[in-house]
Amino acid sequence: MNELSKIDEKWLKSAIIGTVWASSEIVLGSFLHNLRIPFSGSILTAIGVVILISVSFVWKEKGLFWRAGLICAIMKTMSPSAVIFGPMIAIFVESLLLEFSVRLLGKNYFGFVIGSILAISWSFAQKIINFLIFYGFNIVELYKSIMKFTEKQLNLQFDTLWLPILTLFSIYALFGIVSAIIGIRTGKKILSQPLIFKTQTIEKQDKKNNNPVKNDYSLCWLFLNILFIISSLLTIALLNWKIWVATSVLIVLIWILKYKRALRQLLRPKFWIFFVALTMLTSFVFSQLQSKTLTDAFLIGIEMNFRATLLILGFSVLGTELYNPKISSFFAKTYFKKLPFALEIASESLPQVISNIPDFKIIIKNPTQIVSQLIAFAEMRFRELSEDFSKPKIFIITSKKDSGKTTFVKQIIPFFIQNSIKIGGIFTQKQVENQQRIGYDVVDIQTNKSEIFLRESGENDYEKIGKFFIFPQGVKFGKESLRKVKNTDIQLVIIDEIGHLELTGKAWANEINELLQYQNFIFLWIVRDTFLAEIIEFWKLKNYKIIDLQKISTQTANQIILNQLIGKV
């Protein structure tokens, strides 16, 4: 892992807060929704707001709210009843609104209350926006017509058609005020007394054989799905109903054949009940009150449902493709480069948080104590992880191709031997004839023996990487060199040029997997910069440190690694 700098610390804390929030969304969310409790979404948001406001009294860094919201939003997909985009967008926007209010107005009653009102009201605002996106502005006309029909039947006159909506917003605002007050009081209470977390023992997951699993992701399908959504909506808006019905059905069939997630959406009885009910209601109301023929009104209802179906399924299949490791690798090169690491921490912490959530009756009786307990867990988990990650287990030497990485390795070997550090592993030695590179040999660091590894010419049945033939005896030699370090007192294991072969499970990939299970080793990996993000993602690395030879001198790099080995860091 990189040094625990300020930005790292923010992501680490955010991962823990996001996990606590996500645990309430996953556990309580399923409970509340299954019981059909009114305003269940608002209750969940209120719990999240209380957690965020409370923890801000303990951890005062800026930017924790939106980061925690992003972590929680992504983890929400672990819920048994999770829908990809709806809850994810809601949670993230709620955290952004609270962050914006506190940044603008300060961490005081006014800032927290306004932020809480905005956050909790968003779930209702999102429902309105979703209706407009899914069904178009016909849904507004339908709402107006229903209100007029209600006035006529009940012989009542509303001052405004939007009175019911304003009333609901008032209820949400009240939720926000109460949540902010609870959060502030809980935060102050936490400051006035020590945080104690009583953890339950849970079984740790066996990671020995937890190798990365490759799924059938495709960037091509990601962009194709986006094109399907856009083109289908344009077709519905611009062309004859016979054309958009045919094209919509075709796109839906493609999604069903390609993605199980799309099929699960269509198999829900609730989906079809709402489909039929909305179509019939639209047909009746529009034909009665808007002087439309029954056929025209029926087609409007069908159009609204087709829009909704395409968007619901479209967002669902997009969510599937967004798990593509290449997208994670892209984030690794951006401002969100700490996000994959934070998600890994959150995933590991989630079982422990969930196992310590008490019975729902206890939550009802004393909610502030439960929040205090969860915040205590967050503080305990942060101290635990900070200690673990302050000392990297893997140093990754990186730079561009042919920039002296292997030369660096050969220079540091005598340096560590002089400092009584026991080293083992392998590095690759360039082979030259007539001033031309012809290949590489693999060298055992302990014995200084070598074996032919890559050559420009070789047997026809040999595998190739680029223009080089891969010699089996070299692969075997490298594997044996790494295996023999397992039961030794070696302190530093060096592995040179980890790249394409290892990412495809070849060369010494299996030996690396086995060695990572040993806690007594410090590793030094040599990785070309173009493979860096993929290597980190492939092995799900956490406690590592990157040393870029273009930014740091050999002497400084040597000292950093030596300090770790002799226990000064």
PADO-190822 format. One line per field, with one value per residue (C-alpha): residue number from 1; residue in one letter; z, x negated, y. Coordinates in Angstrom, 2 decimals, padded with zeros to 5 digits. Layout:
% PADO-190822
resi: NUM ... .
resn: a ... .
up: Z ... .
east: X ... .
north: Y ... .
//
This chain:
% PADO-190822
resi: 1 2 3 4 5 6 7 8 9 10 11 12 13 14 15 16 17 18 19 20 21 22 23 24 25 26 27 28 29 30 31 32 33 34 35 36 37 38 39 40 41 42 43 44 45 46 47 48 49 50 51 52 53 54 55 56 57 58 59 60 61 62 63 64 65 66 67 68 69 70 71 72 73 74 75 76 77 78 79 80 81 82 83 84 85 86 87 88 89 90 91 92 93 94 95 96 97 98 99 100 101 102 103 104 105 106 107 108 109 110 111 112 113 114 115 116 117 118 119 120 121 122 123 124 125 126 127 128 129 130 131 132 133 134 135 136 137 138 139 140 141 142 143 144 145 146 147 148 149 150 151 152 153 154 155 156 157 158 159 160 161 162 163 164 165 166 167 168 169 170 171 172 173 174 175 176 177 178 179 180 181 182 183 184 185 186 187 188 189 190 191 192 193 194 195 196 197 198 199 200 201 202 203 204 205 206 207 208 209 210 211 212 213 214 215 216 217 218 219 220 221 222 223 224 225 226 227 228 229 230 231 232 233 234 235 236 237 238 239 240 241 242 243 244 245 246 247 248 249 250 251 252 253 254 255 256 257 258 259 260 261 262 263 264 265 266 267 268 269 270 271 272 273 274 275 276 277 278 279 280 281 282 283 284 285 286 287 288 289 290 291 292 293 294 295 296 297 298 299 300 301 302 303 304 305 306 307 308 309 310 311 312 313 314 315 316 317 318 319 320 321 322 323 324 325 326 327 328 329 330 331 332 333 334 335 336 337 338 339 340 341 342 343 344 345 346 347 348 349 350 351 352 353 354 355 356 357 358 359 360 361 362 363 364 365 366 367 368 369 370 371 372 373 374 375 376 377 378 379 380 381 382 383 384 385 386 387 388 389 390 391 392 393 394 395 396 397 398 399 400 401 402 403 404 405 406 407 408 409 410 411 412 413 414 415 416 417 418 419 420 421 422 423 424 425 426 427 428 429 430 431 432 433 434 435 436 437 438 439 440 441 442 443 444 445 446 447 448 449 450 451 452 453 454 455 456 457 458 459 460 461 462 463 464 465 466 467 468 469 470 471 472 473 474 475 476 477 478 479 480 481 482 483 484 485 486 487 488 489 490 491 492 493 494 495 496 497 498 499 500 501 502 503 504 505 506 507 508 509 510 511 512 513 514 515 516 517 518 519 520 521 522 523 524 525 526 527 528 529 530 531 532 533 534 535 536 537 538 539 540 541 542 543 544 545 546 547 548 549 550 551 552 553 554 555 556 557 558 559 560 561 562 563 564 565 566 567 568 569 .
resn: m n e l s k i d e k w l k s a i i g t v w a s s e i v l g s f l h n l r i p f s g s i l t a i g v v i l i s v s f v w k e k g l f w r a g l i c a i m k t m s p s a v i f g p m i a i f v e s l l l e f s v r l l g k n y f g f v i g s i l a i s w s f a q k i i n f l i f y g f n i v e l y k s i m k f t e k q l n l q f d t l w l p i l t l f s i y a l f g i v s a i i g i r t g k k i l s q p l i f k t q t i e k q d k k n n n p v k n d y s l c w l f l n i l f i i s s l l t i a l l n w k i w v a t s v l i v l i w i l k y k r a l r q l l r p k f w i f f v a l t m l t s f v f s q l q s k t l t d a f l i g i e m n f r a t l l i l g f s v l g t e l y n p k i s s f f a k t y f k k l p f a l e i a s e s l p q v i s n i p d f k i i i k n p t q i v s q l i a f a e m r f r e l s e d f s k p k i f i i t s k k d s g k t t f v k q i i p f f i q n s i k i g g i f t q k q v e n q q r i g y d v v d i q t n k s e i f l r e s g e n d y e k i g k f f i f p q g v k f g k e s l r k v k n t d i q l v i i d e i g h l e l t g k a w a n e i n e l l q y q n f i f l w i v r d t f l a e i i e f w k l k n y k i i d l q k i s t q t a n q i i l n q l i g k v .
up: 000.00 -000.56 002.51 004.72 003.56 004.21 001.16 002.05 005.56 004.22 002.01 004.84 007.21 004.46 003.75 007.39 007.61 004.29 005.62 008.74 006.62 004.11 006.88 007.92 004.29 003.68 006.94 007.92 004.31 003.56 006.91 006.41 002.77 003.45 006.16 003.77 006.39 005.06 004.45 004.84 002.40 004.48 007.66 006.07 004.83 008.29 009.83 007.30 008.06 011.82 011.27 009.09 011.39 014.50 013.08 011.96 015.63 015.88 012.44 011.22 007.75 004.83 002.11 004.33 003.63 -000.15 -000.05 002.50 000.37 -002.69 -000.78 000.66 -002.76 -004.38 -001.46 -001.65 -004.61 -002.07 -000.76 -001.70 -003.03 -004.53 -007.75 -009.26 -010.14 -008.04 -004.51 -005.59 -007.05 -004.08 -001.46 -003.27 -003.96 -000.33 000.85 -001.65 -000.46 003.17 002.20 000.20 003.04 005.65 003.36 002.64 006.05 008.41 010.88 013.05 013.69 010.61 008.25 009.56 009.58 006.05 004.77 006.48 005.01 001.53 001.88 003.16 000.70 -002.18 -002.11 -002.89 -005.48 -007.13 -007.39 -009.26 -011.53 -012.14 -013.16 -015.61 -017.04 -017.23 -018.44 -020.05 -019.46 -020.12 -016.44 -015.51 -017.66 -016.09 -012.60 -013.46 -014.97 -011.91 -009.63 -011.72 -011.77 -007.95 -007.58 -009.80 -008.03 -004.49 -005.33 -003.85 -005.07 -004.36 -004.31 -006.24 -007.99 -006.23 -002.68 -002.05 -003.21 -001.00 001.94 001.38 001.12 004.50 006.01 004.57 005.91 009.38 009.04 008.17 011.19 013.63 012.07 012.27 015.94 016.81 014.90 016.62 020.09 019.45 018.18 021.28 023.53 021.84 022.50 026.19 026.86 025.69 022.70 023.52 020.91 022.06 019.07 018.41 017.10 013.47 011.29 008.94 005.32 003.99 001.36 000.54 -002.65 -003.21 -006.63 -008.90 -010.91 -014.45 -015.72 -019.25 -019.21 -022.40 -022.95 -026.39 -024.78 -022.31 -025.11 -027.16 -024.26 -023.93 -027.67 -027.29 -024.56 -026.43 -029.80 -028.31 -026.54 -029.74 -031.68 -029.23 -029.40 -033.17 -035.02 -035.52 -032.69 -034.80 -035.33 -031.71 -030.39 -032.70 -031.95 -028.21 -028.09 -030.07 -027.66 -024.63 -026.11 -026.70 -023.06 -021.80 -023.82 -022.76 -019.11 -016.37 -014.48 -017.20 -017.08 -013.29 -013.65 -016.09 -013.93 -011.06 -010.74 -009.37 -012.65 -014.77 -012.33 -012.48 -016.27 -016.77 -014.09 -015.50 -019.05 -018.04 -015.78 -018.53 -021.08 -018.80 -017.54 -020.87 -022.80 -020.19 -019.47 -022.40 -025.34 -026.69 -028.31 -026.30 -028.83 -028.54 -024.74 -024.72 -026.93 -024.59 -021.69 -023.66 -024.68 -021.05 -020.02 -022.86 -021.90 -018.32 -019.27 -021.51 -018.89 -015.99 -017.92 -019.56 -016.25 -014.87 -017.61 -017.52 -013.83 -014.73 -017.18 -014.73 -012.67 -015.52 -014.07 -016.89 -015.49 -012.06 -013.71 -015.29 -011.88 -010.55 -012.77 -011.72 -008.61 -007.51 -007.55 -003.85 -004.49 -005.29 -002.14 -000.05 -001.42 -000.53 003.06 003.19 001.92 004.54 007.35 006.37 007.90 011.26 011.28 010.29 012.91 015.61 014.59 017.43 017.30 015.71 019.03 020.73 017.91 018.45 022.23 022.21 018.71 019.89 021.80 018.68 016.62 019.32 019.13 015.36 015.59 018.20 015.71 013.05 015.37 016.40 012.81 011.68 014.37 013.47 009.75 010.21 012.17 009.58 006.58 007.97 007.09 003.48 002.77 -000.96 -002.56 -006.26 -008.30 -011.45 -014.45 -018.22 -020.50 -020.75 -018.07 -015.79 -013.50 -013.71 -013.38 -010.16 -008.91 -009.60 -007.77 -004.64 -004.17 -002.86 -000.85 001.13 001.49 003.02 005.49 006.51 004.83 003.53 000.04 -002.53 -005.67 -009.34 -011.86 -015.65 -017.33 -020.83 -023.36 -026.19 -029.31 -031.73 -029.73 -030.38 -027.73 -028.43 -025.28 -021.50 -018.95 -015.53 -012.61 -009.14 -006.67 -003.96 -006.14 -008.97 -011.38 -014.56 -017.25 -020.72 -020.56 -023.68 -027.14 -030.54 -031.99 -030.56 -031.12 -033.04 -030.17 -027.68 -026.53 -027.45 -025.88 -028.44 -030.67 -028.05 -027.61 -024.01 -023.06 -020.74 -018.90 -017.97 -016.63 -014.63 -013.26 -012.15 -010.49 -008.54 -007.47 -005.96 -004.37 -002.45 -000.51 001.34 004.20 004.67 006.83 003.78 004.58 001.13 -001.95 -005.26 -008.37 -011.55 -014.48 -013.32 -016.25 -019.07 -018.48 -014.80 -015.55 -017.77 -015.11 -016.73 -015.79 -011.93 -011.23 -009.09 -007.14 -006.37 -005.11 -002.78 -001.47 -000.65 001.99 003.98 006.46 007.17 003.77 002.46 -001.34 -003.97 -007.29 -010.52 -012.68 -015.88 -015.45 -018.14 -016.10 -012.67 -012.25 -013.60 -011.28 -008.23 -009.26 -010.20 -006.81 -004.87 -003.22 -000.13 001.96 -000.80 -001.64 -005.14 -005.82 -009.18 -010.38 -012.44 -009.26 -006.66 -006.53 -006.12 -002.82 -001.39 -002.61 -000.98 002.33 002.28 001.80 004.31 006.97 006.56 006.78 009.96 011.59 011.63 009.83 .
east: 000.00 -001.11 -002.13 000.82 000.88 003.70 005.70 005.18 006.40 009.53 010.33 009.60 011.94 014.53 014.39 015.19 018.00 019.41 019.39 021.31 023.86 024.09 024.70 027.84 028.95 028.44 029.78 032.47 033.34 034.49 036.35 038.23 039.11 040.34 042.65 043.93 043.26 044.19 041.28 038.83 036.44 036.53 035.86 032.76 031.55 032.15 029.97 027.24 027.46 027.24 024.14 022.42 023.19 022.20 018.87 018.02 017.56 014.84 013.22 013.14 011.57 013.37 014.69 015.56 019.30 019.23 016.51 018.46 021.57 019.73 018.51 021.97 023.61 021.37 021.72 025.50 025.29 024.54 028.09 030.34 032.95 030.53 031.26 028.09 028.74 031.68 030.32 026.74 027.57 029.80 027.18 024.38 026.42 027.62 024.01 023.12 026.00 024.94 021.32 022.32 024.41 021.70 019.01 021.19 022.75 020.26 020.41 023.10 026.81 027.78 025.41 026.34 030.10 030.20 027.98 030.13 033.33 031.81 030.48 033.71 035.89 033.80 035.39 038.76 037.26 035.56 038.86 040.35 037.28 037.41 041.05 040.22 037.25 039.01 042.41 041.80 043.89 047.03 046.78 047.28 050.39 051.59 051.07 052.95 055.80 056.07 056.19 058.93 060.83 060.53 061.82 064.78 065.68 065.29 066.66 063.55 061.40 057.65 055.90 053.02 052.43 049.07 050.47 050.03 046.42 045.70 047.24 044.98 041.93 042.88 042.91 039.47 038.19 039.41 037.52 034.42 034.66 035.14 032.25 029.87 030.70 030.19 026.91 025.60 026.57 025.06 021.83 021.54 022.28 019.51 017.04 017.96 017.34 014.83 015.71 015.87 016.68 017.64 017.03 018.40 016.14 016.69 014.97 012.43 012.78 010.26 008.34 005.87 007.62 009.35 007.89 009.40 012.36 012.67 016.13 017.32 017.14 016.93 016.31 017.86 021.10 020.99 020.97 023.41 025.89 025.62 026.33 029.32 030.83 030.35 031.54 034.61 035.71 035.24 037.21 040.11 040.10 039.82 041.17 044.43 045.55 045.19 041.48 040.66 042.55 040.58 037.19 037.88 038.85 035.71 033.43 035.13 034.65 030.96 030.55 032.41 030.17 027.00 027.75 029.50 030.06 032.42 034.43 034.77 036.29 038.93 039.82 041.04 044.88 044.79 043.25 046.12 048.86 047.60 047.23 050.87 052.24 050.49 051.61 055.23 055.24 053.73 056.23 059.18 058.07 056.85 059.90 062.26 060.64 058.38 060.67 058.51 059.76 059.40 056.84 054.70 054.89 053.96 050.92 049.78 049.92 047.97 045.39 044.85 044.35 041.96 039.83 039.75 038.96 036.06 034.57 034.99 033.43 030.86 029.60 029.57 027.33 025.11 024.60 023.38 020.78 019.57 017.91 015.40 011.83 010.70 012.97 011.39 007.98 009.12 010.15 006.76 005.19 007.58 008.43 010.41 007.31 007.87 011.46 010.69 008.57 011.31 013.91 011.69 011.42 015.17 015.95 013.69 015.23 018.87 019.37 018.04 020.33 023.41 022.68 022.74 025.99 028.42 032.02 034.44 036.31 033.11 032.53 036.02 035.55 032.15 031.11 028.48 026.60 026.53 025.13 022.49 021.59 021.21 019.05 016.93 016.47 015.40 012.76 011.50 011.37 009.48 006.79 006.50 006.12 003.81 001.42 001.61 001.10 -001.61 -004.15 -004.05 -004.54 -005.16 -007.42 -006.70 -009.56 -008.11 -009.22 -008.97 -010.23 -014.04 -014.53 -016.89 -014.56 -016.58 -019.82 -018.37 -017.71 -021.30 -022.58 -020.48 -021.38 -024.94 -023.55 -021.21 -023.83 -026.18 -023.42 -022.97 -019.58 -018.84 -017.39 -016.07 -014.00 -014.72 -015.58 -015.90 -019.24 -019.34 -021.35 -023.14 -024.96 -026.68 -025.26 -021.71 -019.34 -018.50 -016.54 -016.66 -017.85 -016.26 -018.72 -018.34 -019.44 -020.51 -022.74 -023.47 -022.74 -020.77 -018.70 -017.59 -014.14 -013.29 -014.87 -014.00 -014.27 -013.01 -011.00 -007.74 -005.71 -007.04 -004.66 -005.55 -005.32 -005.77 -008.69 -010.25 -009.87 -009.32 -011.68 -010.04 -013.28 -013.55 -009.99 -010.63 -013.89 -012.17 -009.33 -011.76 -013.80 -010.71 -009.35 -012.54 -012.36 -009.20 -010.81 -013.82 -014.73 -014.84 -013.61 -013.25 -011.87 -012.63 -010.58 -011.61 -009.41 -005.96 -003.67 -001.61 -002.53 -001.57 001.67 002.70 001.80 -001.50 -005.20 -005.36 -001.80 -000.99 -004.23 -003.43 000.04 -001.56 -004.26 -001.71 -000.25 -003.50 -003.55 -007.28 -008.37 -008.78 -008.45 -010.14 -008.30 -009.56 -006.61 -006.55 -004.37 -001.91 -001.05 -001.02 002.74 003.59 001.09 002.52 006.07 005.25 003.75 006.07 003.04 003.53 000.39 -002.00 -004.22 -005.06 -008.57 -008.82 -012.43 -011.72 -010.92 -013.26 -016.97 -018.34 -019.95 -016.67 -014.76 -017.33 -017.00 -013.17 -013.16 -015.98 -014.12 -011.14 -013.28 -015.07 -011.87 -012.42 -009.15 .
north: 000.00 003.58 005.57 006.47 010.06 012.47 011.44 007.76 008.42 010.09 007.11 004.69 006.52 006.91 003.17 002.44 005.02 003.82 000.24 001.23 003.09 000.24 -002.29 -000.40 -000.15 -003.87 -005.31 -002.81 -002.03 -005.55 -005.68 -002.40 -003.01 -006.54 -005.22 -002.52 000.16 003.64 006.02 003.13 004.81 008.01 006.06 004.50 007.88 009.36 006.62 007.40 011.12 010.47 008.31 010.92 013.85 011.87 010.72 014.28 015.15 012.46 012.75 016.33 015.96 017.58 015.29 012.32 012.58 012.21 009.56 007.53 007.98 006.68 003.61 002.94 003.38 000.80 -001.62 -001.32 -003.71 -006.47 -006.17 -009.12 -006.69 -004.19 -002.39 -000.99 002.62 003.85 003.32 003.99 007.39 008.27 007.43 009.23 012.38 012.46 012.43 015.16 017.37 017.00 017.69 020.78 022.21 021.71 023.14 026.20 026.84 025.18 022.32 023.86 023.37 025.38 023.55 020.10 020.75 022.19 019.39 016.77 018.23 018.26 014.70 013.16 015.13 013.84 010.39 012.00 014.34 011.37 009.54 012.49 012.72 008.95 009.17 011.96 010.03 006.67 007.79 011.18 014.28 012.24 011.28 014.95 015.13 011.90 013.32 016.51 014.54 012.28 015.32 016.89 013.61 013.41 016.98 016.18 012.93 014.31 017.74 019.33 022.19 022.21 025.59 024.04 020.76 020.51 020.67 016.90 017.11 020.13 018.30 015.31 017.57 019.03 015.55 014.85 018.17 017.20 013.91 015.92 018.25 015.37 013.39 016.34 016.96 013.26 013.22 016.36 015.13 011.71 013.29 015.50 012.54 010.54 013.36 013.45 009.76 007.13 004.96 001.26 -001.34 -004.83 -007.01 -010.46 -013.18 -014.01 -016.51 -015.05 -015.87 -018.35 -016.43 -019.17 -020.15 -016.87 -016.20 -013.54 -014.76 -013.52 -012.64 -012.12 -008.33 -006.30 -002.60 -003.10 -004.27 -001.39 001.19 -000.89 -000.92 002.86 003.10 000.77 002.96 006.23 004.91 003.20 006.39 008.41 005.79 006.01 009.82 010.22 007.17 005.28 003.02 -000.14 000.63 001.46 -001.55 -003.87 -002.29 -002.17 -005.83 -006.74 -004.82 -006.37 -009.86 -009.15 -008.10 -011.17 -013.49 -011.69 -010.85 -012.83 -009.59 -008.34 -011.55 -011.31 -007.85 -009.14 -012.14 -009.96 -010.05 -006.51 -005.31 -006.65 -005.62 -002.04 -002.27 -003.32 -000.98 002.09 001.29 000.83 003.90 006.06 004.77 005.52 008.95 010.31 009.10 010.56 013.92 014.84 014.18 011.37 008.21 005.03 003.75 006.89 006.81 003.12 003.77 006.56 004.10 001.48 004.11 005.15 001.54 000.76 003.78 002.60 -001.01 000.00 002.29 -000.14 -003.03 -000.75 000.62 -002.91 -004.32 -001.23 -001.95 -005.42 -004.11 -001.46 -004.22 -004.64 -004.75 -002.46 000.24 -000.29 000.05 003.31 004.67 003.63 006.30 009.10 011.10 008.01 005.78 004.98 003.85 000.17 -000.04 001.58 -000.83 -003.79 -002.54 -001.93 -005.43 -006.99 -004.92 -005.45 -008.96 -007.77 -004.70 -006.72 -009.38 -006.70 -005.00 -005.78 -006.92 -004.45 -004.03 -002.86 -000.37 001.07 001.34 003.03 004.20 006.70 004.01 001.83 004.71 005.29 001.61 001.78 004.90 003.12 000.30 002.81 004.28 000.83 -000.39 002.71 002.29 -001.39 -000.77 002.22 000.00 -002.79 -000.55 001.69 -001.02 -002.17 -005.86 -005.41 -002.82 -002.32 -000.89 000.61 002.65 002.65 -000.12 -000.37 002.30 000.38 -001.59 -004.82 -002.83 -001.41 -004.95 -006.05 -002.96 -003.46 -007.14 -006.39 -003.45 -005.72 -008.46 -005.87 -004.97 -008.64 -008.95 -012.45 -012.26 -014.71 -014.80 -014.25 -011.56 -011.58 -010.95 -009.44 -011.49 -009.67 -010.85 -008.46 -005.54 -006.82 -008.13 -011.77 -012.60 -013.05 -015.58 -016.09 -015.85 -017.42 -014.73 -017.20 -019.37 -016.91 -019.78 -019.01 -020.69 -019.66 -018.04 -015.97 -016.07 -014.69 -018.21 -021.47 -024.65 -024.29 -025.77 -023.20 -020.47 -016.90 -013.47 -010.76 -011.77 -014.06 -017.82 -018.94 -021.76 -024.33 -025.05 -021.37 -021.31 -024.47 -023.04 -019.80 -021.72 -023.90 -020.87 -019.26 -022.44 -023.15 -019.85 -020.95 -022.82 -020.58 -017.58 -015.28 -011.77 -010.21 -012.03 -010.31 -011.10 -009.32 -008.23 -009.34 -008.58 -010.04 -013.69 -013.58 -011.70 -014.61 -017.19 -018.22 -018.08 -017.85 -016.66 -019.71 -019.41 -015.75 -016.78 -019.34 -017.00 -014.29 -016.61 -016.39 -013.50 -013.60 -012.26 -008.75 -008.67 -006.56 -006.72 -005.19 -004.08 -002.05 001.07 -000.06 -003.19 -001.52 -000.97 -004.43 -006.15 -004.36 -005.25 -008.87 -009.70 -007.36 -005.76 -003.60 -003.09 -002.13 000.83 002.02 003.27 005.04 005.05 008.17 010.10 008.64 007.82 004.28 005.23 006.57 003.51 001.21 003.01 002.91 -000.86 -001.40 000.60 -001.68 -004.82 -003.77 -002.55 001.21 002.00 .
//
